[in-house]
């Protein structure tokens, strides 16, 4: 019984620690919002959470971590990291675009 209690306590601590998210830093506010590419739809929220959807494969609400020129979506059992090739900018047509892993993401 004591082993079960200890195991349960460790598991609970792991879940609580992994679910904590830090808010997105103000310097990264340019990444906030809804973005889409040919294969992905992502949302990044100020509270440090977001959503990632891969067309016809999966959709997850996750923690979002922006640092070291990357955007990482992460939950226990799931992780997807994008390299930021170009921070958001406004193109010639007035559309806000950023480039992740060599692919254009358009702001909705």
N, C-alpha and C positions, 0 to 999 in steps of 0.2 A: 504494500500500500504506500509505503514511504517513497519507493522508486517511482510509482505512478505520479504522486504529488510533485516530486522533483522534476520529472519529465514534463508534466503539465506546466509547471512554473517556468521552466526554460522555454517552452514553446510559446507561452503567453508573452514573455519578455521579447522574444524574437519577433512576434507579430506586432507588438506595440512599437518596437524600435523601427521595424521596416516600414510601418505605415506613417511614421512621422515625416512630414515634408517641410522643407524650408521654403518660405516665399521666394519668388523670383526677384533677384536684385534689380533695383531701379535701372542700373546700367544695361540690363537685358530686356527692358520693357518693349523694345522694338520687335521682339519675337512673339509677344502676346497676341492672342487672337486665333482665328481659324484659317488654316492653310490647306491647299490641296495640290496634288500633282497627279500624274497619270495613274499611279498605283496606290498612293497614300492620301489619307485625309488626317490632319492632325489639328489638335486644339491645345493651346498652352494658356493656362490660367495663372493669374497673379499669385494665388495661394500656394503655388508649387505643385499643383496637380495638372492633369490634362488628359487628353484622349487621343488614341492612335487607332486608325482603321486601315487595314490593308484590303483592297478591293477583293471581295469574294473569299477572303481567308480568315480574318480575325478582327475583333474590335475590343480594345481594353481601355479602362480608365486606370491611370498610372500616376506615379510620382514623375515629375519632370525635373531634370537637373541640367542646367546650362553652365558649362565651364570648359576651359581649355579648348575653345573653338569647336565644341560639340554640343549636341542636344541629345539627352538620353531619357528614354521612357522606360520606367522600371517598376516592377512589382515582384513579389516572390513568385518565381517560376516563369517570369517573362522579362525580357530586356531587349530594347532596340536602340541603337546608337546611330545618330547621323553626324557626319562631319560637316561643319559649316564652311562651305566654299565661298559664299558671299552673303554678307548680312543683308537685311531687307533694304531695298532701294526702289525708287519709282522709275519704271521704264518709259520709253518714248510714247507709249499709249496711255500713260497716267496710271498704270496698274502697279501695285506694290508686289515685288517679287523677291524671293531669296533663293539661294542655290544650296541644296543639301545633297551630299554624295553625288555631285555632278548633275543633279536633276532640279529643274525649276519648280518651285512651290509658289502658287499664287494666293494672295490674301483674299479671303471672301468678305 
